Amino acid sequence: MKKRISIISTFVISMSITMIFFVLVVLGLRFNQYFASGENEQINSNFFSNISNLELFAIIGAALLMSMLVIRYLASNIKANINKFSQHFYNAAHNGEMIDEESLSFKEFATLAQSVNHMIRRANEDKKRLEFNEKYLQAVLDAQKNIVIVQSQGEIESANLAFLNFMHVENLQEFKSKNSCISDFFLEGEEFLSKSIDWVTYILKNNLMNHKVKILSNNKEVIFSISANLVKIGDINSKVVITFNNISELENQKNELEHQKDELEDQKNEIEKVSLQDSLTKIANRMKFDIALESQIEMTKRYNHNFCLILFDIDNFKSINDTYGHQVGDNILVEMAKRIKNAMRKSDTFARWGGEEFAIILPQSRIKTAVKIAEKLRLIIADEVFEDSLTITCSFGVCQYKKSYELKDLIECVDKKLYFAKSEGKNQVQY
């Protein structure tokens, strides 16, 4: 290893040589005078005395000249070392090159170079680790099937291979040269994030919500669920990792399922309508009536409400069928059912009991109200003129539900009242 001397040591040695030179010059001059005088037996006090001014000026001038040469040589070497060190430091700062310690003459510069080289080695090691981490992160991102981008201060800093393939670009620089942000491709929609808002901040503030975007790519609309996570680096820098999960197929399946659900619901409603509706009169049939009556009894028991039941049928309907035919009889049933339905409350349940018999459930009604309604319906039917100028009458039985009644008891009560109305001359209301 090359041995170096410090600047201070160089200066001290140089000045020491100058002083020695000065002393030697003085001694040489005095010895020359002494021996020239012949007094050479003994050196006395006159040996160093009587130096002329010219001699003194010459000696001091020679000493100064020697000192200047030493200082100039020393300054030249220091400047050369400074220039070398500056150039090496510039290369180290810009290219990461190590400083050549052997090219530096002075120990101080060599020591400083060692310190700088140590920092460069650490910086190079940190750079290698950073490059490895970046490559590792990119490999992890590229391994994701979902689109992943990393944003910093509102700009895309990195993106995975899925993003590049989706956007049909070779690299991120190509994308950024043509577009400012991925939101440029967002399509507006009621259930989708809008590009007109700060959508990244909105997602971060509402991270528990489900967010969706619709993106146009290659003339194709693709739906993504989108999430964002904030990654803080130190106290100042932060990055946002944004993930786009392609749910287009799921959305299509969802829409298809919803469509099938709607169709099934329509079919169900149609089946219920058919199964619970009288096919001739289009009012509730006996099955639906029984369900409604059981439900009304349960409600009455639970909330202590009142309700009444009306049962009526067309007087002498068999003779109408026998005289005018069943088609005329059916037409009368349809028309009469329409007139009764139009005269009832929305809360009432009107059903065909069977044949020419009909039943009505009157919720939250006492017997007095039910009788008035029955009488009103009786008059509507009696005043109506049906097909072939026919007029008909109906007999009504009315009963109010009692807590002691079971279902069969209420049916038996109203059936007896109807029978009594028939036996008392028909076209009347009995309760």
Secondary structure as GFF3:
##gff-version 3
##sequence-region A 1 431
A	DSSP	alpha_helix	7	37	.	.	.	ID=ss1
A	DSSP	three_ten_helix	45	47	.	.	.	ID=ss2
A	DSSP	alpha_helix	53	95	.	.	.	ID=ss3
A	DSSP	three_ten_helix	101	103	.	.	.	ID=ss4
A	DSSP	alpha_helix	107	142	.	.	.	ID=ss5
A	DSSP	beta_strand	147	152	.	.	.	ID=ss6
A	DSSP	beta_strand	155	159	.	.	.	ID=ss7
A	DSSP	alpha_helix	161	167	.	.	.	ID=ss8
A	DSSP	alpha_helix	172	178	.	.	.	ID=ss9
A	DSSP	three_ten_helix	182	185	.	.	.	ID=ss10
A	DSSP	beta_strand	186	187	.	.	.	ID=ss11
A	DSSP	alpha_helix	199	205	.	.	.	ID=ss12
A	DSSP	beta_strand	211	217	.	.	.	ID=ss13
A	DSSP	beta_strand	220	233	.	.	.	ID=ss14
A	DSSP	beta_strand	237	246	.	.	.	ID=ss15
A	DSSP	alpha_helix	248	276	.	.	.	ID=ss16
A	DSSP	alpha_helix	286	303	.	.	.	ID=ss17
A	DSSP	beta_strand	307	314	.	.	.	ID=ss18
A	DSSP	alpha_helix	317	324	.	.	.	ID=ss19
A	DSSP	alpha_helix	326	342	.	.	.	ID=ss20
A	DSSP	beta_strand	349	354	.	.	.	ID=ss21
A	DSSP	beta_strand	357	363	.	.	.	ID=ss22
A	DSSP	alpha_helix	367	383	.	.	.	ID=ss23
A	DSSP	three_ten_helix	387	389	.	.	.	ID=ss24
A	DSSP	beta_strand	394	400	.	.	.	ID=ss25
A	DSSP	alpha_helix	407	423	.	.	.	ID=ss26
A	DSSP	beta_strand	429	430	.	.	.	ID=ss27
###
